[in-house]
Amino acid sequence: MNILKIENNSKIIYDGLFEEINKKELIIQVEEEIVNISPYIFLQDKLKNLKELRLIIPKDKFDIIIREGGFKEMAIKSLGYYKSYEYLHCEYIIIGNKLYIFSFGEKQPSLWYIILEGIWKIAETN
């Protein structure tokens, strides 16, 4: 399995009121492709905890993603959460052969950030 980071910089894709998040269209351009991310994946727990990624990819590849993304394991390791530079918890979704990692949560009461932390292309090797 090969993992290649194709999006290097964190991008804020939503910064606004929690109750308005479902009214926004979250559009991400990946290479030549436009990807529309539904806000419902953030509201209905469709994303997976980053720690679960360890179960489906080799440890060395997981470690590369953590290092390249600059993610930190939470102080209480038994929780198994990773946080971003903004101290928001990180979760992921795989769409096709691309791994999207997001951090999201409140920055102030009722004001939410959704940050695209990075995109990695996953390729199986023979």
Secondary structure in CASP SS format (residue, H / E / C, confidence):
PFRMAT SS
TARGET T0000
AUTHOR 0000-0000-0000
METHOD secondary structure of the structure
MODEL  1
M C 1.00
N E 1.00
I E 1.00
L E 1.00
K E 1.00
I E 1.00
E E 1.00
N C 1.00
N C 1.00
S C 1.00
K E 1.00
I E 1.00
I E 1.00
Y E 1.00
D E 1.00
G E 1.00
L E 1.00
F H 1.00
E H 1.00
E H 1.00
I H 1.00
N H 1.00
K H 1.00
K C 1.00
E C 1.00
L E 1.00
I E 1.00
I E 1.00
Q E 1.00
V E 1.00
E C 1.00
E C 1.00
E E 1.00
I E 1.00
V E 1.00
N E 1.00
I E 1.00
S C 1.00
P C 1.00
Y H 1.00
I H 1.00
F H 1.00
L H 1.00
Q C 1.00
D C 1.00
K C 1.00
L C 1.00
K E 1.00
N E 1.00
L H 1.00
K H 1.00
E H 1.00
L H 1.00
R H 1.00
L H 1.00
I C 1.00
I C 1.00
P C 1.00
K H 1.00
D H 1.00
K H 1.00
F H 1.00
D H 1.00
I H 1.00
I H 1.00
I H 1.00
R H 1.00
E H 1.00
G H 1.00
G C 1.00
F C 1.00
K E 1.00
E E 1.00
M C 1.00
A C 1.00
I C 1.00
K H 1.00
S H 1.00
L H 1.00
G C 1.00
Y C 1.00
Y E 1.00
K E 1.00
S C 1.00
Y C 1.00
E C 1.00
Y C 1.00
L C 1.00
H E 1.00
C E 1.00
E E 1.00
Y E 1.00
I E 1.00
I E 1.00
I E 1.00
G C 1.00
N C 1.00
K E 1.00
L E 1.00
Y E 1.00
I E 1.00
F E 1.00
S E 1.00
F E 1.00
G E 1.00
E E 1.00
K E 1.00
Q E 1.00
P C 1.00
S C 1.00
L E 1.00
W E 1.00
Y E 1.00
I E 1.00
I E 1.00
L E 1.00
E E 1.00
G E 1.00
I E 1.00
W E 1.00
K E 1.00
I E 1.00
A E 1.00
E C 1.00
T C 1.00
N C 1.00
END
